[in-house]
Amino acid sequence: MSEPASRPLIRNTTDADLEAIYDIYAHHVRHGTGSFELDAPSIDEIARRRADVLANGFAHRVADLDGRVAGFAYFNFFRMRPAYRFSVENSVYVRAGLQGRGIGRALLADLIAQADARGVRQMIAVIGDSANTGSIGLHAACGFRFAGLLRASGWKFDRWLDTVIMQREIGAGDQRAP
């Protein structure tokens, strides 16, 4: 693994980042199994999703590497029922060709800190494809533990794919009431 020329700057997303976020995500939808979407959403849909995350008071961040968006990450409610209000689901995507350079780790570490600052107690990763060793390894390196496997739960690229569930306590976790 080679290191990037510089460390990424992790910052809040802006409207100006939407095209880069679209490009990164569309690549993963079209060529990867980390997302179970079959068609890349439009930039307008990406903007709507970002607005939803921000309206919920959560983090939507990019990794800026030498002036270029190298990845993005966010978290939003895990489920909408009130009892889940202290649990979030994260998403991390790195630009094709830049994986393995610490960008995903910087984004995920930042998300964990952002979640802690917002009183989140559990962060859940819903990882597409049990063969997605990059994402599974990233989450494990950031303190997530295996929480379950949904076998053959998705159909993409003419094959069945598993869903891996990983979980990490944030802050006090379940050691005291929120």
ABEGO torsion letter per residue (X at the ends): XBBBABBBBBBBBBAAAAAAAAAAAAAAAAABAABABABBBBAAAAAAAAAAAAAAGBBBBBBBBGGBBAEBBBBBBABABAAAAABBBBBBBBBBGABGAGAAAAAAAAAAAAAAAAGBABBBBBBBEAABAAAAAAAAAAGBBBAEBBBGABBBGGBBBBBBBBBBBBEAEAABBX
